[in-house]
Amino acid sequence: MGALLTTSGQMANLISLLNILGCGDHFISSAAIYGGTVNLFAVTMKNMGIDCTFIDNDATEDEIRAAFRPNTKAIFGEVIANPKLSVLDIEKYAKGRARDGRSPDCGQHVRNAGSLPAL
């Protein structure tokens, strides 16, 4: 277990995902995320050969499972979405990434910056 301090949430998102993703990989993200992060995932990472599928924040477990591909390596979401302030159901996303009751070969990345003042 370690920690890394970054100067922006964008950099934190990018570094955390690039640790496990490479050209030809795929990840899933909640669509209820900061607009700059949408651009990072849909444009910048796409230019690096990394594909992202955006799913609704309220997606069912079956809809989450349907977004998986054989090369999916991560699922991403923001605990409190910026700017909508919708709350991510982390447990549902975790269950949705489970395949036949087994843990999938992918990480779950959850950004928690928006709720820090509430702590």
PyMOL commands that set and color helices and strands:
alter all, ss='L'
color gray80, all
select helices_A, chain A and resi 9-18+35-47+61-66+90-96+113-118
alter helices_A, ss='H'
color red, helices_A
select strands_A, chain A and resi 26-30+51-55+72-78+107-111
alter strands_A, ss='S'
color yellow, strands_A
deselect
rebuild
show_as cartoon
